[in-house]
Amino acid sequence: MNRFLKSAIIHSFPLLLLWILTGHAWALTETAQKIYERNSGSVYQIQIIDISSGEKSVIGSGFSFSKKGLFATNYHVISDVVDTPDRYRIEYHRGNEKKGELSIVGLDVAHDLAILKGEGNNGPFLSLGSSNRLMGDRVYPMGNPLDLGMTIIEGTFNGLVGLNPYQHILLSAPLNPGMSGGPAFGSSGKVIGVNVAIEGNDLSYLVPVEYLIKLAGKKFDKSSTANWRKVIQDQIIERYDRIVSNVLKAELSLEEFGSLKVPQNMLASAIKCWGDSGREDLKDDQLYSFGRKRCRSEYGVYLSSKMNTGSIEYSFVWMESEALNSLGFYKIYSNSFSKRNYYPYATEKEVAEFRCSSDFIRLANHDWKAAYCVRPYKKYPKLHDVYLSLAVLGEPKRGHVVRIGLAGINEKLARPFLNKLLGGIQWID
């Protein structure tokens, strides 16, 4: 991934030095200059301080948006404070000067947002605008990349992507680590979004400002601030509830896949599908033919620096062989059925062991072997990783495997999703 800034930039380094280092003389627009001069006093570096050492452990950006001393940043910037509050604290800095400490007063993990409060902050604050932009409008993200100092870059608005109400602004501009949580401005100088993620060369995402406005209007009582894990758990369950509801309402379109008809993409706005195949060719030591379709949700939930969750993944595989005998094919087929890589990596501190059961079921007028596995999250007991694998039985040298993984879902919500997907499978051979 290319992480070099390629857009117009304001920085403490002279533009001549930038030209020498990159071989390009980038023009700094008048609009970017004015936005920087007007708004930079409300944008800060957010530091997560390791209490034991007194040094920063994580850096990001944030900004003041209220005369009440409220700051916005990304949840993933301050997640370690929620996960292990006895080890970390939050500070906000300008340059090398500590301006004060911050406490958490609001969270929205589904949109990767956090609202913080700074005691005694009487400084300037930014105006929140609207993400309602035209394609090609200029956007001006600001933040503190790589702990180098405050910067502003220019990019292009490319619409909203993702499943409503969990959308992102697609931005043609190279955000860098450390800019997370910083504001992105429209040409008027009002905030239209919050920097959140880097996708690739000159491609990034913003959280639309409307989600921040909604979060700022929500009141969290003292029981919430004393137990953010429950708030996070409830927000993740609500997110999945919306996704599953959309899936259940959708009318399935089927496509031929080997000897089956299987559902096409069940949620095109949130899930992307990819495929590959291979033909049996003894000269290349390819002993069987296969086809594979794998679908995965584009966006999950950042739970902590130790794990991400919230992903949906499913795949369909067919395979057959003329060269292999029945035993040889069975070994390959069984290995495909046994793969369990559709759930996030997590340590034993985060999750319990999987509880698995297997059985034989009837699906699409054929007999299948099914393995169903569930593991709960230790810090979020209503969240589970759910995994289901199925392999059709009855043919010695041909088979189909279906695998489904749902990360960080409540198991009760997983069942209707699984029923919807499996209910669309039909046998056509």
C-alpha positions in Angstrom: 0.0 0.0 0.0 1.4 3.4 -1.1 1.4 5.7 1.9 3.1 8.8 0.4 1.1 12.0 0.3 0.3 13.0 -3.2 -2.2 15.8 -2.7 -1.6 19.5 -1.8 -0.4 19.7 1.8 0.3 22.3 4.5 3.1 21.1 6.7 5.9 22.5 8.9 8.4 21.4 6.2 9.0 24.0 3.5 7.3 23.2 0.1 10.7 23.5 -1.5 11.9 20.5 0.6 8.8 18.6 -0.4 9.6 19.3 -4.0 13.2 18.1 -3.6 12.1 14.8 -1.9 9.3 13.9 -4.2 10.3 15.4 -7.5 7.0 17.2 -7.8 6.0 20.8 -7.0 2.5 20.5 -5.6 0.4 23.7 -5.8 -1.3 24.6 -2.5 -4.8 25.9 -3.3 -6.1 29.1 -1.7 -9.1 27.2 -0.3 -6.9 24.7 1.6 -4.8 27.5 3.0 -7.9 29.4 4.3 -9.4 26.3 5.8 -6.1 25.5 7.6 -5.7 29.0 8.9 -9.3 29.2 10.1 -9.6 25.7 11.6 -6.3 24.3 12.7 -6.6 25.8 16.2 -9.5 23.3 16.8 -7.7 20.2 15.7 -5.4 18.2 18.0 -3.3 15.2 18.3 -4.9 12.5 20.5 -2.5 10.5 22.5 -3.2 7.3 24.4 -0.8 7.3 27.3 0.5 4.1 28.9 0.2 5.0 32.6 3.0 2.9 33.8 5.7 4.3 31.4 4.1 7.7 31.0 4.7 7.5 27.2 2.3 7.5 24.3 1.1 4.1 23.1 -1.3 5.1 20.3 -1.7 8.4 18.4 -4.5 9.7 16.4 -6.3 13.0 15.7 -9.4 14.7 17.0 -11.2 18.0 17.0 -13.3 20.2 19.3 -16.8 20.7 18.0 -18.7 22.2 20.9 -18.4 25.1 23.4 -19.1 22.5 26.1 -15.6 21.1 25.6 -16.6 18.1 23.4 -14.1 16.4 21.1 -14.6 13.9 18.3 -12.3 11.1 17.2 -12.4 7.5 16.1 -13.3 4.8 18.5 -10.3 2.7 17.3 -8.0 5.5 18.5 -9.2 5.3 22.1 -10.3 1.6 22.2 -7.5 0.5 24.5 -8.8 2.9 27.2 -12.1 1.1 27.0 -10.6 -2.4 26.9 -8.1 -1.8 29.8 -8.9 1.5 31.5 -6.5 0.8 34.4 -3.5 0.9 31.9 -4.2 3.9 29.7 -5.5 7.5 29.8 -6.3 10.0 27.0 -4.5 13.3 26.4 -4.8 16.0 23.7 -1.8 17.8 22.4 -0.9 20.6 20.0 2.7 20.3 18.8 4.8 19.3 21.8 2.5 20.8 24.3 0.0 18.8 26.3 -3.3 20.8 26.4 -5.2 18.5 28.8 -6.8 15.1 29.5 -10.0 13.7 28.1 -12.7 11.4 29.3 -15.1 9.3 27.2 -18.7 10.5 27.2 -20.0 8.8 24.1 -19.3 5.8 21.9 -20.5 4.4 18.6 -18.4 1.4 17.6 -20.6 0.6 14.6 -19.5 3.9 13.0 -16.1 4.0 14.7 -16.8 7.2 16.6 -16.0 8.5 20.1 -16.9 11.7 21.8 -14.6 12.9 24.5 -14.8 15.7 27.0 -12.0 18.0 28.1 -12.3 19.8 31.4 -11.8 23.5 31.2 -11.4 23.6 27.4 -12.5 27.1 26.3 -10.7 27.1 22.9 -12.3 27.5 19.5 -14.4 24.7 18.0 -15.5 23.6 14.6 -18.9 23.9 12.9 -20.5 20.6 11.8 -22.0 20.7 8.3 -23.4 18.0 6.0 -22.0 15.2 3.9 -24.5 15.9 1.1 -22.0 16.6 -1.6 -21.8 16.3 -5.4 -19.5 13.8 -7.1 -16.2 15.5 -7.6 -16.5 18.1 -4.9 -13.3 19.0 -3.2 -12.7 17.7 0.4 -10.0 18.8 2.8 -9.0 16.3 5.6 -6.8 17.5 8.4 -4.9 15.5 11.0 -1.5 14.6 12.4 0.0 11.9 10.2 2.9 9.7 11.5 3.4 12.1 14.5 5.0 14.6 12.1 2.8 17.6 12.7 -0.6 19.0 11.6 -1.4 18.6 7.9 -4.2 19.3 5.5 -4.6 17.5 2.2 -7.0 17.8 -0.7 -9.2 15.0 -2.1 -12.3 14.3 -4.2 -15.7 13.3 -2.9 -16.8 10.0 -4.6 -20.1 9.3 -3.0 -21.3 7.1 -0.2 -20.6 3.4 0.0 -21.8 0.6 2.2 -25.1 -0.5 3.7 -27.3 2.3 5.1 -27.1 3.3 8.0 -23.5 2.2 8.1 -22.1 4.1 5.2 -18.8 5.7 4.5 -17.7 8.6 2.3 -15.3 7.3 -0.4 -12.5 9.8 -0.8 -9.8 10.1 -3.4 -7.0 11.3 -1.0 -4.2 9.5 0.8 -5.0 9.6 4.5 -2.1 8.4 6.6 -1.8 6.7 10.1 -2.2 9.3 12.8 -4.9 11.2 10.8 -7.6 8.9 12.1 -10.3 10.9 14.0 -9.4 14.2 12.3 -12.0 16.3 10.6 -12.6 16.5 6.8 -14.0 19.8 5.6 -16.0 20.9 2.7 -15.1 24.1 0.8 -17.1 26.2 3.3 -14.8 25.1 6.1 -17.5 23.1 7.9 -16.9 19.5 8.9 -18.5 17.0 6.5 -16.9 13.8 7.9 -14.3 12.2 10.2 -11.2 10.5 8.9 -11.4 6.8 9.5 -9.5 4.4 7.1 -7.1 3.9 4.3 -8.0 1.6 1.5 -5.2 1.8 -1.0 -3.2 4.3 -3.1 -5.0 7.6 -2.8 -8.2 6.0 -1.6 -9.6 6.5 1.9 -12.9 6.5 3.9 -14.6 9.1 6.0 -17.4 8.7 8.5 -20.2 11.0 7.4 -20.7 13.8 9.9 -24.4 13.0 10.3 -23.4 10.0 12.5 -21.4 12.3 14.7 -24.3 14.7 15.0 -26.6 11.9 16.0 -24.1 10.5 18.6 -23.6 14.0 20.1 -27.4 14.2 20.6 -27.6 11.0 22.5 -27.4 10.9 26.3 -25.4 8.3 28.0 -26.3 7.8 31.7 -23.9 7.1 34.5 -24.5 3.4 34.2 -23.3 3.5 30.6 -20.1 5.5 31.3 -19.3 3.0 34.0 -19.8 0.0 31.7 -18.8 0.9 28.1 -18.5 -2.8 27.3 -22.3 -3.2 27.6 -22.8 -0.2 25.4 -20.5 -1.7 22.8 -22.1 -5.1 23.0 -25.6 -3.6 22.5 -24.4 -1.5 19.5 -22.9 -4.5 17.8 -26.1 -6.5 18.3 -28.2 -3.6 16.9 -25.9 -3.5 13.9 -26.3 -7.2 13.2 -30.0 -7.0 13.8 -30.3 -4.4 11.0 -28.1 -6.4 8.6 -30.0 -9.7 9.3 -33.3 -7.8 8.8 -32.2 -6.6 5.4 -31.1 -10.1 4.4 -34.5 -11.6 5.5 -36.4 -9.0 3.5 -34.3 -9.5 0.4 -35.7 -11.7 -2.4 -33.0 -14.3 -3.3 -31.8 -14.6 -6.8 -30.2 -17.9 -7.6 -27.3 -18.8 -10.0 -26.0 -22.2 -11.2 -22.9 -23.3 -9.4 -21.7 -26.9 -10.2 -24.7 -29.2 -9.5 -26.4 -26.5 -7.4 -28.3 -23.3 -7.6 -27.1 -21.1 -4.9 -28.0 -17.5 -3.7 -26.3 -14.7 -5.5 -24.9 -11.9 -3.4 -27.3 -11.6 -0.5 -26.5 -8.0 0.3 -24.7 -6.3 -2.6 -24.3 -2.9 -0.7 -22.3 -4.6 2.1 -20.9 -7.9 0.7 -18.6 -8.5 -2.2 -18.1 -11.8 -3.9 -15.1 -13.3 -5.7 -14.5 -16.5 -7.5 -11.9 -18.8 -9.0 -11.7 -22.2 -10.6 -9.3 -24.8 -11.9 -9.4 -27.7 -14.3 -8.0 -31.2 -13.7 -4.7 -31.4 -15.5 -2.2 -34.2 -14.6 0.6 -32.4 -16.3 0.4 -29.6 -13.8 -0.3 -32.0 -10.9 -3.9 -30.6 -10.7 -5.7 -33.8 -9.7 -9.2 -32.4 -9.6 -11.4 -29.7 -11.1 -13.0 -27.2 -8.8 -15.0 -23.9 -8.6 -15.1 -21.6 -5.7 -17.2 -18.6 -4.9 -16.4 -16.6 -1.7 -18.4 -13.6 -0.4 -17.3 -11.3 2.5 -18.6 -8.2 4.1 -16.4 -5.2 3.4 -16.7 -3.5 6.8 -16.5 -5.0 10.2 -16.2 -3.5 13.7 -13.0 -2.6 15.4 -13.4 -4.0 18.9 -10.0 -3.5 20.3 -6.3 -3.5 19.2 -6.5 -7.2 19.9 -9.3 -8.1 17.5 -11.8 -7.0 14.9 -15.2 -8.5 14.5 -18.6 -8.1 12.8 -17.6 -9.8 9.5 -19.9 -12.0 7.4 -18.4 -14.6 5.2 -19.7 -17.5 3.2 -18.4 -19.7 0.3 -19.6 -22.4 -2.1 -17.1 -24.9 -3.5 -17.6 -27.7 -6.0 -15.0 -30.3 -6.8 -14.7 -33.5 -8.9 -12.0 -35.8 -10.2 -11.5 -38.5 -12.8 -7.8 -39.1 -11.9 -8.2 -39.8 -8.2 -9.6 -42.9 -6.7 -12.4 -42.6 -4.2 -10.1 -42.6 -1.2 -7.8 -40.0 -2.6 -10.7 -37.7 -3.5 -12.2 -38.2 0.0 -9.1 -37.0 1.7 -9.1 -33.7 -0.4 -12.9 -33.3 0.0 -12.7 -33.9 3.8 -10.0 -31.4 4.2 -12.1 -28.8 2.4 -15.0 -29.5 4.7 -12.8 -29.3 7.8 -11.3 -25.9 7.1 -12.4 -23.4 9.8 -10.9 -20.0 8.9 -14.1 -17.9 8.7 -13.7 -16.2 12.1 -11.3 -13.6 13.5 -8.1 -14.4 15.2 -8.4 -13.9 19.0 -6.5 -14.9 22.1 -7.8 -17.0 24.9 -8.2 -13.7 26.9 -10.8 -12.6 24.3 -12.8 -15.7 23.5 -13.7 -19.1 24.9 -13.1 -22.4 23.0 -15.4 -23.3 20.2 -18.2 -25.7 21.1 -18.9 -27.9 18.0 -21.4 -30.5 17.1 -21.9 -32.5 13.9 -24.9 -34.2 12.4 -26.4 -35.4 9.1 -29.1 -33.2 7.6 -31.3 -33.2 4.5 -30.9 -30.2 2.3 -32.0 -29.7 -1.4 -33.2 -33.3 -1.5 -29.7 -34.6 -0.6 -27.9 -35.8 2.5 -25.2 -33.6 3.9 -22.8 -33.7 6.8 -22.9 -30.6 8.9 -20.6 -29.2 11.5 -21.8 -26.2 13.7 -19.4 -24.3 16.0 -20.0 -21.5 18.4 -17.6 -19.6 20.7 -18.6 -16.8 23.1 -16.6 -13.6 23.7 -15.4 -13.3 27.3 -15.8 -9.6 27.7 -19.0 -9.4 25.7 -21.0 -12.5 26.7 -23.9 -11.9 24.3 -21.5 -11.9 21.2 -20.4 -15.1 19.5 -18.4 -16.3 16.5 -20.6 -18.8 14.6 -19.3 -21.2 12.0 -21.2 -23.7 9.9 -19.7 -26.2 7.3 -21.7 -28.6 5.1 -20.6 -31.3 2.6 -22.9 -33.2 0.4 -22.7 -37.0 0.6 -23.4 -39.8 -1.8 -21.0 -39.4 -4.7 -17.5 -40.9 -4.5 -15.6 -38.4 -6.7 -17.8 -35.3 -6.8 -18.9 -33.0 -4.0 -20.0 -29.6 -2.8 -19.0 -27.7 0.3 -20.7 -24.8 1.9 -19.0 -22.7 4.6 -20.5 -19.8 6.6 -18.9 -17.6 9.2 -20.5 -14.9 11.3 -18.1 -13.0 13.6 -19.3 -11.2 16.8 -23.0 -12.0 16.3 -25.6 -12.9 18.9 -26.3 -16.6 18.2 -30.0 -16.1 18.1 -29.6 -13.6 15.2 -27.3 -16.1 13.4 -30.0 -18.7 13.0 -32.4 -16.8 10.7 -29.5 -15.7 8.6 -28.3 -19.3 8.2 -31.8 -20.5 7.4 -32.2 -17.8 4.7 -29.0 -18.7 3.0 -29.4 -22.4 3.1 -33.0 -22.2 2.2 -32.0 -20.8 -1.2 -29.8 -23.8 -2.2 -31.3 -26.1 -4.8 -30.0 -29.2 -6.6 -30.3 -29.1 -10.4 -28.4 -32.2 -11.5 
